[in-house]
Amino acid sequence: MCGIIGFVGRGQAAPILLDGLERMEYRGYDSAGVAVRSESRGLQVRKTKGRLKNLADMIHGGADLEGCLGIGHTRWATHGEPNDINAHPHVSENGQIALVHNGIIENYLEIKEHLQKLGVTFTSDTDSEVVAQLLEYHYNECHNMLEAVGRVLRRIQGSYALGIICSDYPNALIAARKDSPLILGYGEDGNFIASDVTAIIKHTRDVAYMDDGEIAVLTADSIDVFDDELVPVEKERHQVDWDVTAAEKGGYPHFMFKEILEQPEAIRKTVSPRIRDGRVVLDTFSLTAEQVRDISRIFIIACGSSYHVGMVSKYNWERLLRRPVQVDLASEFRYSDPLVDDRSLVIVISQSGETLDTMAAMREAKRRGARTLAVVNVVGSSIAREADDVLYTWAGPEIAVATTKAYSTQLVLMDLIGLYLADLLGTVEQSEYDAIIQEVQLLPEKLQGWLADVHNVQYFASRYFNHNSIFFIGRNLDYAMGLEGSLKLKEISYIHSEAYASGELKHGTISLIEPGTLVVALGTYAPLFDKFISNVVEVKARGAEVLALTTEGFREKMGKTADAVIAVPETHPILQPSLGVVPLQLFAYYVALQRGCDIDKPRNLAKSVTVE
Ligand code: F6R
């Protein structure tokens, strides 16, 4: 949700800001803007609705703006429609302060009304402009920017990552953060702020993560950080080891396609370090068998695709642990007065580690005494830092808005955690444990082999892309996997789609099946294959066109009922979704391609959802 960047240093700021914004455009893309300051030209603000390219064209790749100090923003609108005026940066009434904001100021109306009564004129509908105007107000009172920012932060409620420049401070960039990510980058030729490390990794890998309530003052040669009482704080610095090329398209038509193809490697990187001598080793999660036995309830909490990983894990963990596992949507959990206590284990899953609902749910669980374990992709993200324990998925930077490789790595990591807990509880037979360990290590190779020929999926996409409504049906793990297949399709191709537990169809939804309706029949879960075939027959009998996904072993049998079949290699049943989901991702991708959709940046969406 919105990306912000700032630079102060020895080079020209505008091209650096544009480049960083391009790498963060997945965070929001309905308008963009920059503010750059120079001695001779003062504060230059340019902003426009639409994609970043509009802004880049408007300022000729940055050449029109002069100055070594600047801030930039790419927006995902919350308050006020996406237009030129509501685009950031916002400038205070006297034109001296420019500001970019990611987050939501919850009490903005009350502050706005107060300032309006004092005679301040607002130009936009945004909550963010209120911060700029309030800052001018307090700055006029105290004539000290750090003090003024401190006063503003005490007045505003909600979430924010802020980048601020002020004409009276020609060499300083000021930043503040609460509940929205913000990274400080220590460069050779200047210093940076950014919502996401991918925006600045080209310039520096030396970073610090700002904590809630902190304010930073950056110059070309220094970064000073203060707490909410304006007392200086020492920041721990980290080296980012992500490969720069991982965040680039590298000749692929879309990030999503590249990231789908990166899955074997991402799975390998996530699994290999965690298996030693045939056993699961989770170095950063060290519950003893006694502590695990003492757990009375297990919760998995997440949003969107990460929640779908939770749905698969519920089936797998209950089978392995013989314990009830509750999966909750973070946005529901946080307000449900959940039955969580100090004997609960709460697993939160998040690619970005910044999803506000997931973070709030985790905080609620912690407040009630639960032990929290975060499964996160972005190192140093807020959820990763606040959880009691964190296990990283090593998917690398994921840029396409629709998740693929992060989902796959979450899935295998959750399988490993489930196996680890089952081992501690003694609820898994040694032979099954060994079989899963063996198969999980073979996943990358099997997937790589299958990915060598994706053309059949492309063919089916070209055959079915003009359907208006598509149903994904399956039982057990296939149902959970279908939830993800359906979400992928709807988010990038805009086709209406539903995922259904196939046994449930006859209780209502089957009335929607009519001649020509496309049903994607997911029959990869071997233990229920025969039961599932009956459901396929039921929809066929109502005239559905059936595209089936199954395993090589069932290809022939499935072919007798379905109109078309895609088959993936077999693996241990609990791991089958790791192979099955990939054709579904590709199907969504190719359908969206056929329909001419903007695959990496689907409408209305953003990658990191830092608003409620
Ligand atoms: C869908 C997708 C979203 C995310 C969801 C949670 O392709 O990416 O549904 O899974 O917004 O995001 P994270 O995992 O970052 O918490």
Residues whose N, C-alpha, C, O or C-beta is under 5 A from the ligand:
A	BS01	F6R	C303 G304 S305 S306 I349 S350 Q351 S352 G353 T355 V401 A402 T403 K607 V609
